[in-house]
Amino acid sequence: MLKIKKGDTVQVIAGKDNGKQGKVVSVDLKTRRVIVEGVNMVTRHSKPSQANPNGGIVQKEAPIDGSNVMLVYKGKLTRVGFGMKDGKKVRIAKATGDVID
């Protein structure tokens, strides 16, 4: 289980894009990888298709391991924990103790 969800703002804490921030586009729970907007950009050569009639070289985001990103909450990096509030399981920012969602 990952503590990061789609739509969260995260910062990369390891790898070639260390220090970059972006919004999580998608999360793969099976492989524990996330795709972050503008991070880990790779070049792909695409053949012409109906969607892209010219084809050519395309820059796109590649997945990054979930352990290499950290949640940004109220401008601060924070670890994420879980707790109960009103009988529901919620995410809690360890840095501030606030309920995230």
N, C-alpha and C positions, 0 to 999 in steps of 0.2 A: 504494500500500500504506500502510495506517495502522499506527502502532505501538501503538495502543490496542486492547484486546480487551474483549469482553463480560465483565462482572464486575469490571473494574478500578475502583478509586476514582480519580476525577479531580477537578481544580479548574478552574473557568472562569477564564481569564486575560484575556478581552476581552468586551465587550458589556454588556448591561443586568444580567446576573447575575454580573458580575465578582466573584470571591472565593468564590462558593458551591461547595461540594463535594457530590459524589454518586456513586452507583454507575452504571456504564454498563449500560443496559438492552439496547440493540442498536446494531450498527455496520453502516452501509451502505458497503461498499468502493467501489461504483461512483461514488457521489456524494461520498464522503469525509465523511459526516455521521454524528454519533452522537446517540443519545437518552440523556440523563442524568436519573436519578431526581430529581424535584423542581426541575429547572432548565428555564428557558425555557417556563414554563407559559402555555398559551393557553386561551381560552374557546371552546367549540364548542357549538352548539345542535343537539341530536339529536332526531329524530322518534321517536315511540313505536315500539317493536319488541318481539319476543318476549323478547329478552334484557333490554331496558329498557322495561317496559310504560308507565311514566310519561313517558319522554322527558325533555326539559328541558335546562338549561344544565350542561355538563360541563367540568371543568378537566382538561386533559391535557398531557403533555410534548410539545414539538415538537422536531424535530431541530436540532442546532447544528453548525456546521462543526468538523471535527476539529482544525483549526489553532488553535481558540479554547479548547482544553482541554489540560491538562498532567497527567501521571500523578503521583499521590501515592504514594510508597513509603516506608514506615516514618515517616510523618508529615512527610516533606519533599517538596517539588516537585522533580521530576527530569525531565531529558530521557531519551529511550530510545535505546539503540543496539543493535546486533546483534553477536553473536560466536559462536564455535564452542566447544562443550563436549561431549566424548565423541562427536564426530562428528555432533552435532545442532546446528542453528541455534537459539540462545536469545536472549531479550531481556536487556539489561544496563542497570541504572540508572547513568546517567552521574555522578550525584552521589556514589554510594558505590562503584560498581564491582561491586555484587552482581548475581547472576543473579536475574531476576525470576520466571521460570517454567521 
